[in-house]
Amino acid sequence: MGLQIDIPAVLANHAALAAKAPGARAAAVVKADAYGLGATRVAPALYAAGVREFFVALAHEGRAMRAHLPEDAQINILSGHMEGEDLAGLTPVLNSPAQFFRDRAMRPGGRFAIQLDTGMNRLGMEAAEWAAIRDEALAARPAFIMSHLACADEPDHPANAAQLAAFRAMTDECGVPRSLAATGGILLGPDYHFDLVRPGIGLYGGLPFAQAQPVVRLSLRVIQTRDVKAGEMVGYGASWHASRDSRIATVDAGYADGVLRALSSSGVSLFAGDAACPVVGRVSMDLITVDVTDLPEVPDALDLICPQQPIDRLADLAGTIGYEILTSLRQRYQRTYL
Ligand SMILES: *Cc1c(COP(=O)(O)O)cnc(C)c1O
């Protein structure tokens, strides 16, 4: 019951992605509480499996992580060195000359990395900014230099090759370890792997890593079951009316738990084993109503996320991506870690 998180599956996914990039070390991206699955459980398990480089978005995530990982685990902060931030024991990924100079002034000799922008225009130094500080930055010995691909989940997108060429042009002569690929980049092949790869979503069972083992199962408890006559309505807005005499189960999660309201009337189902039971009416804050008329017997719980309906199927139905499905899952579920 509740949210079941399969840690051995995370480790298997990490090993499978690492095996696709045998020339590189494989880090693990555990930002946003390991995509909502619990960084304090996921990261130590990955450490025990040999992972030594971790990435989070913000320094406070890194500080929370620090206590759960031995000293030789490197915790890299993608937002870099923001004003007034305590970065003791952390590695900022410096995104601008201003961050570089602030960091060197505040933490002389401290471990740091550099992020370059190669076309995504989100984070990182532009080519001209990098050219201006490059000699000084290299003299300070960055742990690695990285960039990020905008379209790695679309292998034929021309931006991939363009970003690769830009990254090479900015870093080929640097003599510093390099990192370009997240999950999608790993799957683009060896040209994209360099020295360090940074998988996130693939560890947690999401596309574009189609061979990933599923990591999450979400089972919702049936609170109540009722008979509804043909023509009666169910739920807010009376958006659904029974077309036949029906049996409706009400289960204990809703949009406050990350079951996106956009899933209402989307064709989403809850599963009793292989049997699909359509969600009917609108998703409420704490409740969902499900048509269980065709089940011979109503079980104690029905699954929203399961092998029959993986996160990317839910994402398609809700008009979003697997990343948002995972990071929307909230703390209210009882969690079980395998
Ligand atoms: C989130 C993120 C990753 C991980 O990306 P996935 O697509 O989840 O594998 C890697 N690098 C950076 C800079 C990121 O922001």
The ligand as an SDF file (V2000), in Angstrom:
LIG
                    3D

 15 15  0  0  0  0  0  0  0  0999 V2000
   18.5670   17.2330  -14.2080 C   0  0  0  0  0  0  0  0  0  0  0  0
   19.9310   17.2680  -14.8360 C   0  0  0  0  0  0  0  0  0  0  0  0
   20.5790   16.0750  -15.1880 C   0  0  0  0  0  0  0  0  0  0  0  0
   19.8800   14.7410  -15.1820 C   0  0  0  0  0  0  0  0  0  0  0  0
   19.0470   14.6910  -16.3010 O   0  0  0  0  0  0  0  0  0  0  0  0
   18.1500   13.4210  -16.6610 P   0  0  0  0  0  0  0  0  0  0  0  0
   17.5140   13.7840  -17.9390 O   0  0  0  0  0  0  0  0  0  0  0  0
   17.1600   13.2900  -15.5480 O   0  0  0  0  0  0  0  0  0  0  0  0
   19.0450   12.2460  -16.7520 O   0  0  0  0  0  0  0  0  0  0  0  0
   21.8960   16.1570  -15.6060 C   0  0  0  0  0  0  0  0  0  0  0  0
   22.5330   17.3430  -15.7150 N   0  0  0  0  0  0  0  0  0  0  0  0
   21.9300   18.5120  -15.4170 C   0  0  0  0  0  0  0  0  0  0  0  0
   22.6640   19.7810  -15.5760 C   0  0  0  0  0  0  0  0  0  0  0  0
   20.5960   18.5130  -14.9870 C   0  0  0  0  0  0  0  0  0  0  0  0
   19.9890   19.6720  -14.7160 O   0  0  0  0  0  0  0  0  0  0  0  0
  1  2  1  0
  2  3  1  0
  2 14  2  0
  3  4  1  0
  3 10  2  0
  4  5  1  0
  5  6  1  0
  6  7  2  0
  6  8  1  0
  6  9  1  0
 10 11  1  0
 11 12  2  0
 12 13  1  0
 12 14  1  0
 14 15  1  0
M  END
$$$$
